[in-house]
Amino acid sequence: MEMLKNDDEDDCLEMLEAIKSVEQILNYKFKDQKLLEKALTHPSYTKSESYERLEIVGDAALGLAIINFAYLAYPHHDPGVLSIIRSANISTEKLARVAISSGLYKYVRHNSPSLDHKVKKFTELVQQEEDITIYGGEMKAPKVLADIVESVIGAVYEDLCFDLKATWLVVGGLLEPIITPQMLQKKPQPVSQLFELCQKNGQQVDIKQTRENDKTTASIYIDNKLIVSASSDQKDNAKLHAATAALEKMDIRSSFSENGKIGTAKRKAI
């Protein structure tokens, strides 16, 4: 019994230190620190309420905050571009990198050793990235990293009585650099770019994916002719790598035009 009591006291002290550290990261002092405690508690830790409810709130608040930001910052861009800006800034890949760069993950309370292994491997790969990665790297981001960012945002949002503007002032800096239309123009999404280019050329694009020996192979066919194939441990990365290789053989044009419009393309994926 005494040992259990000591363990609980140690957990409590660790959480108090974690709360203090995260408040420093955010440069924000919580009125209700219990909210932040929940935001830092993974579902595998069963002694306390987890971040799951706050994550949902944070996800919604972040999406609205980003679209408000984009709407005001880019008044001449059409809805399609605003939607892409929103998606790029709230994606699991983006938020996972925020969790790594800010150091939030190290303060998560959990009872799942496999989480640390996945996050360590992902962190090592991210640290090798030479530039901002918008669409993902060699390893798919562990969802827990994005969840933590969203739950912390949800905690701030509730602590500020659901004031979205005040929440953005606290968490906006955490998300830097914000992915902008200029960044997307320099690095268009390869799959979307491929479909758009082929649509302009009146060509039909098919992407066929097969799985073998823990590897996914994505094969791109244009007008029923195999153009290129690429393999990866991750399904999405295989598709991205294949699309990038296909674009190298084609006349590439950015999805974004000077007036802030973006084209659409019909897609057929198998």
PyMOL commands that set and color helices and strands:
alter all, ss='L'
color gray80, all
select helices_A, chain A and resi 2-26+33-39+52-73+79-90+92-102+104-107+113-127+143-159+164-175+181-186+190-200+235-247
alter helices_A, ss='H'
color red, helices_A
select strands_A, chain A and resi 205-212+215-222+225-232+268-269
alter strands_A, ss='S'
color yellow, strands_A
deselect
rebuild
show_as cartoon
